[in-house]
């Protein structure tokens, strides 16, 4: 991890904390100095959805049409998308969730089951590869941070010996 990366992360954290500070100040005006609730609703803390809903119910919407999930499958797993389209004979299922029930007619078909398992297996291999790449990236970041800390310690040592 180079110094620029550390500086950028530091600046992003500063921005996040500044936004959170202003947000909490706004909360104080709305709900008073109830510190437990303020800390619960702080953007830095997890949870608090119920409290946010009580203050701003108009900002919450429930969308469960499945469009997002179906679009996600199209982008994240094109093989599964192609398999579903092949067995349904159409790509209209991407926009119409009810068409997916057409797969029930083929549920016991050994050819569909074989293709389905192969698609799942390939997708699992890709997921495992991405996990390994993520581990390598985190290792590289930790290794880079240790080197930077060593440089900082050396500079601090030089500074102390000069003073």
Order of alpha helices (4+ residues) and beta strands (2+ residues): alpha-alpha-alpha-alpha-alpha-alpha
